[in-house]
Amino acid sequence: AKKPKKMADAAIENLTKRVAALETSNKFSAEQEAVRAAQMEMLTKLRALRQTLVERDDAGASSKELEALRSENSELKKQLAKQEYRIMHLLRNLDATETK
């Protein structure tokens, strides 16, 4: 009568260990999934941050280009003003010459 009870106790103990191992395994697996999800979220944020930095660097280059364009625009406005002045005087002299 003792052997079946020992065997039953051993089987119960064995099953208890297996259940505990499975619970620990599932808990570990769930924790791994949580860590993996947190890592993916962090990776997404880091990619967004990197993209922002890249765009900011590109914007810096665009800023330099913009400054060059403003300088060129200023020079072209000066040339246009000179040419308009010359045209105005040429037209006056042409009118004065024609009326004589």
C-alpha positions in Angstrom: 0.0 0.0 0.0 2.9 2.3 0.6 4.4 1.8 -2.9 1.4 3.1 -4.7 1.2 6.1 -2.4 4.9 6.9 -2.9 4.4 6.5 -6.6 1.4 8.8 -6.5 3.3 11.3 -4.3 6.2 11.2 -6.7 3.9 11.6 -9.7 2.2 14.6 -8.0 5.6 16.1 -7.2 6.8 15.5 -10.7 3.6 17.1 -12.2 3.9 20.0 -9.8 7.5 20.6 -11.0 6.5 20.4 -14.6 3.6 22.9 -14.1 6.0 25.2 -12.2 8.5 24.9 -15.0 5.8 25.6 -17.7 4.5 28.6 -15.7 8.0 30.0 -15.4 8.6 29.4 -19.1 5.4 31.1 -20.1 6.2 34.0 -17.7 9.7 34.3 -19.2 8.2 34.1 -22.7 5.7 36.8 -21.8 8.5 39.0 -20.3 10.5 38.4 -23.4 7.6 39.6 -25.5 7.2 42.7 -23.3 10.9 43.5 -23.6 10.8 42.9 -27.4 7.8 45.3 -27.6 9.7 47.9 -25.6 12.7 47.5 -27.8 10.7 47.9 -31.0 9.0 51.0 -29.6 12.5 52.4 -28.7 13.8 51.5 -32.1 10.9 53.4 -33.7 11.6 56.4 -31.6 15.3 56.3 -32.4 14.6 56.1 -36.1 12.2 59.1 -35.9 14.9 61.0 -34.0 17.5 60.1 -36.6 15.2 61.2 -39.4 14.6 64.5 -37.6 18.4 65.1 -37.3 18.9 64.2 -41.0 16.2 66.6 -42.0 17.7 69.3 -39.8 21.1 68.8 -41.4 19.4 69.0 -44.8 17.6 72.1 -43.7 21.0 73.6 -42.8 22.3 73.0 -46.3 19.1 74.5 -47.6 19.7 77.5 -45.4 23.1 78.0 -47.0 21.5 77.7 -50.4 18.8 80.1 -49.4 21.4 82.6 -48.2 23.2 82.3 -51.6 19.9 82.8 -53.4 19.2 85.9 -51.4 22.6 87.3 -52.1 22.1 86.6 -55.8 18.7 88.2 -55.7 20.1 91.3 -54.1 22.7 91.6 -56.8 20.1 91.1 -59.6 18.0 93.8 -58.0 20.9 96.2 -58.1 21.6 95.4 -61.8 17.9 95.8 -62.6 17.8 99.2 -60.9 20.9 100.4 -62.9 19.5 99.2 -66.2 16.1 100.8 -65.5 18.0 104.1 -64.7 19.9 103.8 -68.0 16.8 103.0 -70.0 15.0 106.0 -68.5 17.8 108.4 -69.5 18.2 106.8 -72.9 14.5 107.3 -73.6 14.7 110.9 -72.4 17.6 111.6 -74.7 15.9 109.8 -77.6 12.8 111.9 -77.1 14.9 115.1 -76.8 16.7 114.2 -80.0 13.5 113.4 -81.9 11.9 116.7 -80.9 14.7 118.8 -82.2 
